[in-house]
Amino acid sequence: MDPLVITLLAIVALLAVAGVVVYFRNRPAEEVEMLHFNCPSCSRRLRYKPQQAGHHGACPRCRETFVFPGAIGPSRSR
């Protein structure tokens, strides 16, 4: 094959990959419901996903470990 054809094919492939990357980066993020509670040790307001309820976590400020509380009702963002 001619080196010019190979070079053109490589450029087209790179442009296609760049287009896919740009497309996926510019898509709006899915809205994920976030729940909130205060750290039992330092009272820092923490947020977590509903599927994390009942799992263990640690506060990023004081490193206190806790179990994420279950969802009691709709969360309120401030």
N, C-alpha and C positions, 0 to 999 in steps of 0.2 A: 504494500500500500504506500501511497505517496505521503511523505512526511507532512505536507501541507494539509491533507485530508485528516490525518491523525491529530494534528494540532487543532484544527477546526472542531473536530468531534470532542476533544478534551475541553475546549472552551465552552462549547454548547452544554456539555455535561456539568461543568462547574457553574454555569449560569442557571441551569435547572435546579441544582442543589441549593444555590443561593436564593433562588425564588421560593423554594419550599421553606427554607429557614425563615425568610422574611415574612412569609404568609403565616406561619405558626406563631411567630413572635408578636405579630400585630393583631392576633385574634383577641377578642375580649375574654378576660378570665371568667370562668364560671362562678356564679355567685354561690358561695358556700355559707350556710348558716353557721354563725359562730355563737357560742354560749360564753357567759362570763361568770366569774366568781372571784372572791378575794382570797389570797394566800392565807392559810390559817396562822402562819407565823409572823409575816411582816406586813400583811394586809395589802400587798400589791395586787392590783386588778389584773387578772389573767384571763385570757380567752382560749377556748378550745372547741374542737369540732364535736358534734353530738356523738359520733362513733367512738370518741375517746372516753365517754362516760363509763365509770367503773374501772378504768385502767389507772395504773400508777403514773405519776409524773413528779417533776421537781421544779420548784420555783427558780427562775433564772437569777433572781436577786439574792435570795438567802440560802438557796440550795435545799430547803426543807422539802421532804418528800410527802406526798399526799395521794389520795385517790380522787380522780375527777368526779364531781357529783353528777347525779343523773339529771336529766332535763325535767324541771318542775313545770315550766310553762314557756311561753314565747320569750325569747331573750330580747333585751332592750339594749341597743347600742347608744353610747354617749359620745 
